[in-house]
Amino acid sequence: MPQNHPPPPDRRIIFSGKKCSESRSRLPATTTNAIPNASLARYNVAPSACTPQGSPEYSQKYAEYSVLQQHVLFWDRDNDGIIRPWDTYVGFRELGFSIVFSLIAVILMNGSFSYPSRLAHSYLPDPMFRIYVSSIHKVKHGSDTGIYDSEGRFRPQMFEDLFAKYDRDSTGGLSPAELFDLIHGDRVAADPYGWCAAFMEWFTTWLLIQKDGRVWKEDIRQCYDGSLFWRIREERISGRGWDQGYGFSNAMKDLFGYRIGNSTKNGRRMA
């Protein structure tokens, strides 16, 4: 849905100035009236201006979990609060990723996230590289969008700001160039881990949900609260398949002008 960016309702509030060009090109969202107190972080719901109630059934089902915890629950296969390397692998495979990509995801996710989440329980690393859902907020890295706060809550204003700043054409989605600008704009100094993590997260998001050359606002919102992953899994299991994402067949078409294996039995196979 196209997003309109009218002038700020209160002309006394200054959003930009001559001495900072970025402040003129990255204006914050001013159309958040549909969300009461949009600047206040939400614990268990992820609303947006287009969907002020978030994902009601999903957030009610997991009301005891923060939005960041909800984001990773898809990989907690047995509901025990722990994400093992095998859980990560199975989750990515169910989303349609290839064996190789899923194995890489295991190495990156469990290798990077295990110890930070372990710190809430012990200073000793987990020899099995498990990720602890209860302390997933400790995994939050720098150079990110800031949509999750330090406790794993969801900030609606920051989510709307993302599109106000980087959705240049007001299409309601982000192109690869706009995603690159987003990653570049979020970078903070001396944070190579955060730079790489942000790139990998958005690259994986693109592979999973792009459609017509963009990642769309509602899909991204559902990605933040985790309901998207269950939706993809359900559509793949049901036989309808998942018709979004950028897979091997897309790459072959872009490179050589034709598709090789348009889709898998249960939807597109990514990477």
C-alpha positions as CSV (number, residue, x, y, z in Angstrom):
1,M,0.0,0.0,0.0
2,P,1.5,3.4,-0.9
3,Q,2.6,5.5,2.0
4,N,2.0,9.2,2.0
5,H,4.4,11.6,3.7
6,P,2.6,14.8,4.4
7,P,4.3,17.8,6.1
8,P,4.7,17.4,9.9
9,P,1.4,18.3,11.7
10,D,3.2,20.6,14.2
11,R,5.3,23.1,12.3
12,R,7.1,24.0,15.5
13,I,8.9,20.7,15.5
14,I,12.1,20.8,13.4
15,F,13.0,17.6,11.7
16,S,16.0,18.6,9.6
17,G,18.5,21.4,9.0
18,K,21.0,22.7,6.5
19,K,24.1,21.5,8.3
20,C,23.1,17.8,8.2
21,S,22.1,16.5,4.8
22,E,21.0,13.1,6.2
23,S,18.4,14.8,8.3
24,R,16.8,16.2,5.2
25,S,16.9,12.9,3.2
26,R,15.8,10.7,6.2
27,L,12.7,12.3,7.7
28,P,10.9,10.4,10.5
29,A,7.3,9.2,10.1
30,T,4.6,11.7,11.1
31,T,1.6,9.6,10.1
32,T,1.3,7.3,13.1
33,N,-2.0,8.5,14.5
34,A,-3.5,5.0,13.9
35,I,-1.2,3.7,16.7
36,P,-1.9,5.2,20.2
37,N,1.4,6.3,21.8
38,A,3.4,5.1,18.9
39,S,6.7,6.0,20.6
40,L,6.0,3.6,23.4
41,A,7.6,0.1,23.0
42,R,5.1,-2.8,23.0
43,Y,6.0,-6.0,24.9
44,N,4.0,-8.6,23.1
45,V,2.4,-7.0,20.0
46,A,3.9,-5.5,16.8
47,P,1.5,-2.9,15.5
48,S,2.0,-0.6,12.4
49,A,0.0,2.3,11.0
50,C,-1.5,-0.2,8.5
51,T,-2.3,-2.9,11.0
52,P,-2.7,-1.1,14.4
53,Q,-3.7,-4.4,16.1
54,G,-0.6,-6.3,14.9
55,S,-1.2,-10.0,14.6
56,P,-4.0,-10.4,17.2
57,E,-4.4,-14.2,17.3
58,Y,-0.6,-14.8,17.2
59,S,0.2,-12.2,19.9
60,Q,-2.6,-13.5,22.2
61,K,-1.3,-17.1,21.8
62,Y,2.2,-16.0,22.8
63,A,1.2,-13.1,25.1
64,E,3.7,-14.1,27.7
65,Y,6.6,-13.7,25.3
66,S,8.3,-10.4,24.2
67,V,8.1,-9.6,20.5
68,L,11.8,-10.5,20.1
69,Q,11.1,-13.9,21.8
70,Q,8.1,-14.4,19.5
71,H,10.4,-13.7,16.5
72,V,12.6,-16.8,17.4
73,L,9.9,-19.2,18.7
74,F,9.6,-20.8,15.3
75,W,13.0,-22.4,15.9
76,D,12.1,-23.7,19.4
77,R,10.9,-27.0,18.0
78,D,9.9,-28.6,21.3
79,N,8.8,-25.5,23.2
80,D,11.5,-26.0,25.9
81,G,12.9,-22.5,25.6
82,I,16.1,-23.7,23.9
83,I,17.1,-23.5,20.2
84,R,19.6,-26.3,19.4
85,P,21.6,-26.4,16.2
86,W,19.3,-29.1,14.9
87,D,16.3,-26.9,15.6
88,T,17.8,-24.1,13.6
89,Y,18.5,-26.4,10.7
90,V,15.0,-27.9,10.6
91,G,13.4,-24.4,10.9
92,F,15.3,-23.1,7.9
93,R,14.6,-26.2,5.8
94,E,10.9,-25.8,6.6
95,L,11.1,-22.2,5.3
96,G,12.4,-23.5,2.0
97,F,16.1,-22.9,2.3
98,S,18.6,-25.3,0.8
99,I,20.6,-27.8,2.8
100,V,23.8,-25.7,2.3
101,F,22.2,-22.4,3.3
102,S,20.5,-24.1,6.4
103,L,23.9,-25.5,7.5
104,I,25.5,-22.0,7.1
105,A,22.6,-20.6,9.1
106,V,23.3,-23.1,11.9
107,I,26.9,-22.0,12.1
108,L,26.2,-18.3,12.0
109,M,23.2,-18.3,14.3
110,N,24.1,-20.8,17.0
111,G,27.8,-19.9,16.7
112,S,27.1,-16.2,17.2
113,F,24.0,-16.1,19.5
114,S,24.6,-19.0,21.9
115,Y,27.1,-17.3,24.2
116,P,25.3,-13.9,24.5
117,S,22.0,-15.7,25.4
118,R,23.9,-18.0,27.7
119,L,25.3,-15.1,29.8
120,A,21.9,-14.8,31.6
121,H,22.6,-18.2,33.0
122,S,26.3,-18.7,33.2
123,Y,29.6,-17.1,32.2
124,L,30.7,-20.5,30.7
125,P,29.9,-21.0,27.0
126,D,27.4,-23.7,26.1
127,P,29.4,-26.6,24.6
128,M,26.3,-27.6,22.5
129,F,25.8,-24.0,21.1
130,R,22.3,-23.8,22.3
131,I,20.4,-20.5,22.2
132,Y,18.2,-19.5,25.2
133,V,14.9,-17.9,24.3
134,S,14.4,-16.4,27.7
135,S,17.5,-14.2,27.3
136,I,17.3,-13.6,23.5
137,H,17.4,-9.9,24.2
138,K,21.1,-10.2,25.0
139,V,21.7,-11.2,21.4
140,K,20.6,-7.8,20.1
141,H,23.5,-6.3,18.2
142,G,24.6,-2.8,17.1
143,S,24.0,-1.2,13.7
144,D,20.4,-2.5,13.7
145,T,17.2,-0.6,13.0
146,G,16.4,-0.1,16.7
147,I,12.9,-1.5,16.2
148,Y,13.5,-3.9,19.1
149,D,14.6,-2.2,22.3
150,S,17.2,-3.6,24.6
151,E,14.6,-5.8,26.4
152,G,13.1,-7.2,23.1
153,R,10.0,-5.0,23.0
154,F,8.7,-3.6,19.6
155,R,8.9,0.1,18.9
156,P,6.1,1.1,16.4
157,Q,7.6,4.6,15.8
158,M,10.9,3.2,14.8
159,F,9.2,0.7,12.4
160,E,7.3,3.5,10.7
161,D,10.5,5.6,10.6
162,L,12.2,2.8,8.6
163,F,9.7,3.2,5.7
164,A,9.4,7.0,6.0
165,K,13.2,7.3,5.6
166,Y,14.0,4.6,3.1
167,D,10.9,3.9,1.0
168,R,11.8,6.7,-1.4
169,D,8.9,6.1,-3.8
170,S,6.2,5.5,-1.2
171,T,5.4,2.0,-2.6
172,G,5.0,0.3,0.8
173,G,8.1,-1.8,0.2
174,L,11.9,-1.6,0.0
175,S,14.0,-2.3,-3.1
176,P,17.5,-3.8,-2.9
177,A,19.0,-0.3,-3.3
178,E,16.8,1.0,-0.5
179,L,17.8,-1.9,1.7
180,F,21.4,-1.1,1.0
181,D,20.8,2.5,2.0
182,L,19.0,1.2,5.2
183,I,21.9,-1.0,6.2
184,H,24.4,1.9,5.4
185,G,22.3,4.4,7.4
186,D,22.1,2.2,10.5
187,R,25.8,1.6,10.7
188,V,27.6,2.8,13.8
189,A,31.4,3.3,14.2
190,A,33.7,0.4,15.0
191,D,31.0,-2.3,14.8
192,P,32.0,-4.8,12.2
193,Y,30.0,-7.6,13.9
194,G,26.9,-5.5,13.8
195,W,27.5,-4.5,10.1
196,C,27.8,-8.1,9.1
197,A,24.9,-9.3,11.2
198,A,22.6,-6.6,9.8
199,F,23.6,-7.4,6.2
200,M,23.0,-11.2,6.7
201,E,19.6,-10.6,8.3
202,W,18.4,-8.4,5.5
203,F,19.9,-10.6,2.9
204,T,18.1,-13.6,4.3
205,T,14.9,-11.6,4.6
206,W,15.2,-10.7,0.9
207,L,15.7,-14.3,-0.1
208,L,12.7,-15.3,1.9
209,I,10.0,-12.7,1.2
210,Q,10.8,-10.5,-1.8
211,K,8.0,-10.1,-4.3
212,D,8.2,-8.1,-7.5
213,G,11.6,-6.8,-6.5
214,R,10.7,-5.5,-3.1
215,V,10.2,-6.7,0.5
216,W,6.8,-5.4,1.6
217,K,5.9,-3.6,4.8
218,E,3.4,-6.1,6.2
219,D,5.7,-9.1,5.5
220,I,8.5,-7.3,7.3
221,R,6.2,-6.5,10.3
222,Q,5.2,-10.2,10.5
223,C,8.9,-11.1,10.3
224,Y,9.5,-8.9,13.3
225,D,6.9,-10.7,15.4
226,G,7.6,-14.1,13.9
227,S,4.1,-14.8,12.6
228,L,5.5,-14.8,9.1
229,F,7.5,-18.0,9.6
230,W,4.5,-20.0,10.7
231,R,2.5,-18.6,7.8
232,I,5.2,-19.7,5.3
233,R,5.4,-23.2,6.9
234,E,1.6,-23.6,6.8
235,E,1.4,-22.6,3.1
236,R,4.3,-25.0,2.2
237,I,2.7,-27.9,4.1
238,S,-0.8,-27.3,2.8
239,G,0.5,-27.7,-0.8
240,R,-0.2,-24.1,-1.9
241,G,3.5,-23.4,-1.6
242,W,5.2,-20.2,-0.9
243,D,5.4,-18.0,-4.0
244,Q,7.6,-15.3,-2.6
245,G,11.4,-15.1,-2.1
246,Y,14.4,-15.2,-4.4
247,G,15.5,-18.7,-5.2
248,F,17.9,-20.6,-7.5
249,S,15.4,-20.5,-10.3
250,N,15.2,-16.7,-10.0
251,A,19.0,-16.4,-10.2
252,M,19.1,-18.6,-13.3
253,K,16.5,-16.5,-14.9
254,D,18.3,-13.2,-14.1
255,L,21.7,-14.6,-15.3
256,F,20.7,-16.6,-18.3
257,G,17.1,-15.6,-19.1
258,Y,15.4,-18.8,-18.2
259,R,14.3,-20.8,-15.2
260,I,15.7,-24.1,-14.0
261,G,13.3,-25.9,-11.8
262,N,10.8,-23.2,-11.3
263,S,9.7,-24.4,-7.9
264,T,10.0,-27.3,-5.5
265,K,7.0,-29.5,-4.6
266,N,6.0,-27.3,-1.7
267,G,7.2,-24.0,-3.0
268,R,10.3,-22.1,-4.0
269,R,13.6,-23.3,-2.8
270,M,15.8,-20.4,-1.6
271,A,19.6,-20.1,-1.9
